[in-house]
Amino acid sequence: MRREPGANTMKYRPLGRTGLNVSVITLGTMTWGEQNTEADAHAQLDLAVESGVNFIDTAEMYPVPPRPETQGRTEQYIGSWLKKTGKRGEVYLATKAAGPSRTAQRPSHVRGGRLNFTRENLVEAVEGNLKRLQTDYIDLYQLHWPDRSTNFFGQLGYRHVKDEYTVPIEETLQVLDDLVKAGKIRHVGVSNETPWGLSRFLSQSDVRKLVRVASIQNPYSLLNRSFEIGLAEIAIREQVSLLAYSPLAFGALSGKYLAGQRPAGSRITLFDRFQRYTSETAEAAIYQYVKLFREHGIDPAQGALAFVNSRDFVAGNIIGATTLEQLRSNIASVDLELPQAVIDGIEAIHRRNSNPAP
């Protein structure tokens, strides 16, 4: 069973306590400017909006892999589409400010390396976002990763860094609150955050009467359900919506990389930074999920997306595509409700292969 594109009825959910109702399918954009041209980006935006998608996620760092030569192109492509179509009022824009570069995997070229979440740096970041996007406000402004060293981007265990310089969360919140009052941004979110970090943001908002975090953008997929440990309870009880990224583990959950296959032009084929999705343990789990879906006549990619769509702590499932065919299929997952037998099968596989690709 493959849900055919074109007949889907988009669904919408509240984004935290903002009053915004965003499409469950959120359009991710990180390939635009690297794997996708400006024309490709515009075509994807056209198709997504026609299909009821009203939420677009990007970042100042994009496209990925991050390179000085391409940094900012993704936002520029969105900006040129907004200017061309005049559809700013039809979409909610979410973008991000890059955090400090503390490892070789994180870029140091963005804004000349001025990446701590200080007032000066965040104001500079927002002005750059607005200019590239050709808009005068951002609906959701996110901190791309924490200012401090903690466990994210595949690091499971927490390793404390003593006496590390980091901007206090309350100082960063004050800057974001001022940017809201100035009309530059409407709402704020965090990304790649931990239970401690999210709790601290929320408590400081309450104590200091500052803007409240509306969302958390973290990885979530059949291969990485670590969000359910600690963060899911906070998300539900505090009404902080998850914006789930990498729901297909960069396409791996479609099954297209099984048995060593490397389709031309795909992310894992092109870039070696994403190999955690093709490890031996991840591949073993993927094989079982793909087999389960196919036994029930379900397209594996749509099945994996439907699982994420079904979670009550998810407001937006951030899908990325390099072709319009992929995009149509991903959007169509919104109409797929997984049978209980499939849900039971997923849970059985998860018990045997918990979080093989964090």
C-alpha positions in Angstrom: 0.0 0.0 0.0 1.5 3.3 -1.2 -0.4 6.4 -0.4 -0.7 8.2 -3.7 0.2 11.9 -3.9 -2.4 14.5 -4.6 -5.3 13.1 -2.6 -3.9 13.9 0.8 -5.7 16.1 3.3 -3.0 18.0 5.3 -3.4 17.9 9.1 -2.4 20.8 11.4 -1.4 20.9 15.0 -0.7 23.7 17.6 2.9 24.8 17.9 3.4 24.9 21.6 1.4 27.7 23.2 1.9 30.1 20.3 -1.6 30.0 18.8 -0.1 29.0 15.4 -1.4 25.8 13.8 1.3 24.3 11.6 1.2 21.5 9.1 2.2 18.1 10.4 4.4 17.8 7.4 7.1 20.5 7.6 9.2 21.3 4.6 12.9 20.8 5.4 15.4 22.7 3.2 19.0 21.7 4.0 19.8 20.3 0.6 18.9 23.5 -1.2 22.1 25.1 -2.5 24.1 21.9 -2.5 22.1 19.0 -4.0 19.2 21.2 -5.2 19.3 24.3 -7.4 17.3 27.5 -6.8 14.8 26.3 -9.4 14.4 23.0 -7.6 13.8 24.8 -4.3 11.1 27.0 -5.9 9.4 23.9 -7.4 9.4 22.2 -4.0 8.0 25.2 -2.3 5.2 25.5 -4.9 4.3 21.8 -4.6 4.4 21.9 -0.8 2.2 24.9 -0.4 -0.2 23.6 -3.0 -0.4 20.4 -0.8 -1.3 22.3 2.4 2.2 22.6 3.9 2.4 25.9 5.7 5.6 25.4 7.7 9.1 25.8 6.3 12.3 25.1 8.3 15.7 26.4 7.4 18.9 27.7 9.1 21.6 30.3 8.5 24.1 27.4 8.3 22.4 25.6 5.4 23.0 23.9 3.1 24.5 20.8 4.6 27.3 19.8 4.5 28.1 23.4 5.7 30.8 25.1 3.6 31.8 28.8 3.5 31.1 28.9 -0.2 27.5 27.9 0.1 26.5 29.2 3.6 23.3 31.1 3.5 22.2 29.9 0.0 19.2 28.0 1.4 17.7 31.1 3.0 18.4 33.1 -0.1 16.5 30.6 -2.3 13.5 30.8 0.1 13.8 34.6 0.0 13.7 34.8 -3.8 10.7 32.5 -3.8 8.9 34.7 -1.3 9.7 37.8 -3.4 8.6 36.1 -6.6 5.3 34.7 -5.3 4.3 37.2 -2.7 3.2 34.3 -0.4 4.8 35.4 2.8 1.4 35.4 4.5 0.7 31.8 3.5 3.7 30.2 5.3 5.3 30.2 8.7 9.1 30.5 8.5 11.3 28.8 11.0 15.1 29.4 10.9 18.0 29.1 13.3 21.1 30.7 14.6 24.2 28.5 14.6 25.9 27.9 18.0 29.5 27.9 19.0 31.9 25.6 17.1 33.4 23.3 19.7 34.1 20.2 17.5 35.5 19.7 14.0 32.0 18.7 12.8 30.5 22.1 13.6 31.2 25.0 11.3 33.3 27.9 12.5 32.9 30.0 9.3 29.4 31.3 10.0 29.4 35.0 11.0 33.2 34.9 11.2 33.0 32.5 14.2 31.0 34.9 16.4 28.7 32.1 17.5 28.1 32.3 21.3 24.6 33.3 22.0 25.4 36.8 23.2 23.3 39.9 22.4 25.7 41.2 19.8 26.0 37.8 18.0 22.3 37.0 18.0 21.3 40.4 16.7 23.8 40.0 13.9 22.4 36.5 13.2 18.8 37.7 13.0 19.6 40.6 10.7 21.4 38.2 8.4 18.5 35.8 8.4 16.0 38.5 7.6 18.1 39.9 4.8 18.5 36.5 3.1 14.9 35.5 3.6 13.7 38.9 2.3 11.2 39.3 5.1 10.9 41.6 8.1 10.0 39.0 10.7 10.6 35.3 11.5 7.8 33.2 12.9 10.0 30.8 14.8 13.6 31.5 15.7 15.6 28.6 17.0 19.0 28.1 18.6 20.5 25.5 16.3 22.4 23.7 19.1 23.3 24.6 22.7 25.9 27.2 23.7 27.4 24.7 26.1 29.1 21.3 25.5 26.6 18.5 26.0 25.4 15.3 24.3 23.8 15.8 20.9 24.6 15.1 17.2 25.1 11.4 17.9 26.8 11.6 21.3 24.9 9.5 23.8 26.8 9.9 27.0 27.3 13.2 28.8 30.9 14.3 29.3 31.2 17.4 31.5 33.6 20.2 30.5 34.7 22.0 33.6 35.0 25.8 33.6 33.8 26.1 30.0 32.8 29.6 28.8 29.1 29.6 27.9 26.5 32.3 27.8 23.9 31.8 30.6 20.6 30.7 29.3 18.8 33.6 31.1 21.0 36.1 29.2 20.2 34.5 25.8 16.5 34.5 26.7 16.6 38.2 27.5 18.0 38.9 24.0 15.4 36.7 22.4 12.7 38.4 24.4 13.9 41.8 23.2 13.9 40.6 19.6 10.3 39.5 20.0 9.4 43.0 21.4 11.2 44.6 18.5 9.1 42.6 16.0 12.0 40.8 14.4 10.9 37.4 15.6 7.5 36.1 16.8 8.3 32.9 18.8 11.4 31.0 19.9 12.6 27.4 19.9 15.6 25.3 20.8 17.2 22.5 18.9 19.4 19.5 19.7 18.6 20.2 23.4 18.7 18.0 26.5 16.1 17.6 29.3 18.2 19.8 31.5 18.5 22.5 28.9 14.9 22.6 28.0 13.8 22.7 31.6 16.2 25.5 32.3 14.8 27.6 29.4 11.3 27.1 30.7 12.1 27.8 34.3 13.9 31.0 33.5 11.1 32.1 31.3 8.7 31.7 34.2 10.9 33.3 36.8 12.0 36.3 34.6 8.7 36.7 32.7 10.6 36.3 29.3 9.5 34.7 26.0 8.7 31.0 26.4 10.3 28.3 24.3 7.5 27.0 22.0 9.3 24.1 20.3 12.3 21.7 20.4 13.8 20.5 17.1 15.6 17.2 17.8 16.2 14.0 15.8 13.4 11.5 16.0 12.8 8.4 13.9 12.5 4.6 14.1 16.3 4.5 14.5 16.5 7.1 17.2 13.7 7.3 19.7 15.9 8.8 22.5 13.6 11.8 22.6 11.1 9.5 24.4 13.5 9.2 27.4 13.0 12.4 29.4 12.1 14.9 26.8 8.8 13.5 25.6 7.2 14.0 29.1 8.4 17.6 29.3 7.2 18.2 25.8 3.7 17.0 26.6 3.3 18.4 30.1 4.8 21.8 29.2 3.3 22.1 25.7 6.6 22.4 23.9 6.2 20.8 20.5 8.7 18.5 18.9 9.8 19.4 15.4 11.2 16.0 14.4 14.2 16.1 12.1 15.8 13.2 10.2 12.6 11.1 10.4 13.9 8.9 7.5 17.5 8.9 8.8 18.6 10.6 5.6 16.6 8.2 3.5 18.0 5.1 5.1 14.6 3.9 6.4 13.3 3.7 2.8 15.6 0.7 2.5 17.5 2.1 -0.5 20.9 1.6 1.1 20.4 -2.0 2.2 22.9 -4.6 1.1 25.4 -2.0 0.3 23.4 -0.1 -2.3 24.5 3.5 -2.9 22.1 5.2 -5.3 23.7 8.0 -7.3 23.1 11.5 -6.0 21.8 10.4 -2.6 23.1 12.1 0.6 24.8 9.0 2.1 26.4 8.3 -1.2 27.7 11.8 -1.6 28.7 12.7 1.9 30.6 10.6 4.4 29.4 12.7 7.4 26.1 10.6 7.6 27.5 7.1 8.0 25.9 6.5 11.4 22.7 5.6 9.5 24.4 2.8 7.7 26.3 1.2 10.6 25.9 -2.6 11.0 23.5 -2.2 13.9 21.4 0.5 12.1 21.3 -1.6 9.0 20.1 -4.6 10.9 17.2 -2.6 12.4 16.4 -1.0 9.0 16.1 -4.4 7.4 13.6 -5.5 10.0 11.5 -2.3 9.7 11.5 -2.5 5.9 10.5 -6.1 6.0 7.7 -5.4 8.4 6.2 -2.6 6.3 6.5 -4.6 3.1 4.8 -7.6 4.7 1.8 -5.3 5.4 1.9 -3.8 1.9 3.2 -0.4 3.2 5.8 1.7 1.4 8.7 1.7 3.9 9.4 5.4 3.7 5.8 6.3 4.1 5.5 3.9 7.0 8.5 5.4 8.8 7.1 8.9 8.4 3.6 7.8 9.5 5.1 6.5 12.7 6.5 9.9 13.5 3.3 11.6 12.4 1.4 9.5 14.9 3.3 10.7 18.0 1.4 13.0 20.3 4.4 15.1 21.1 5.1 15.9 17.5 3.8 19.1 15.9 6.0 19.0 12.8 7.6 16.1 10.9 10.5 17.8 9.0 10.8 16.0 5.7 13.5 16.7 3.1 13.5 15.7 -0.5 15.8 16.1 -3.5 13.1 15.3 -6.1 9.5 16.3 -6.5 8.6 12.6 -6.6 10.1 12.1 -3.2 8.4 15.2 -1.8 4.9 14.0 -3.1 5.4 10.6 -1.5 6.5 12.1 1.8 3.6 14.5 2.0 1.2 11.6 1.2 2.3 9.9 4.4 0.0 12.3 6.3 -3.0 10.1 5.3 -1.4 6.8 6.4 -2.6 5.3 9.7 -0.5 2.3 10.7 -2.5 -0.8 11.7 -2.1 -2.0 15.2 -0.2 -5.1 14.0 2.4 -2.8 12.5 2.6 -0.7 15.6 3.1 -3.9 17.6 5.8 -5.1 15.2 7.6 -1.7 15.4 7.7 -2.0 19.2 9.0 -5.5 19.1 11.8 -4.4 16.7 12.6 -1.4 18.9 13.0 -3.7 22.0 15.5 -5.7 20.1 17.3 -2.8 18.4 16.9 0.3 20.6 18.2 3.6 19.1 20.9 2.2 16.8 21.5 5.6 15.2 21.3 8.4 17.7 
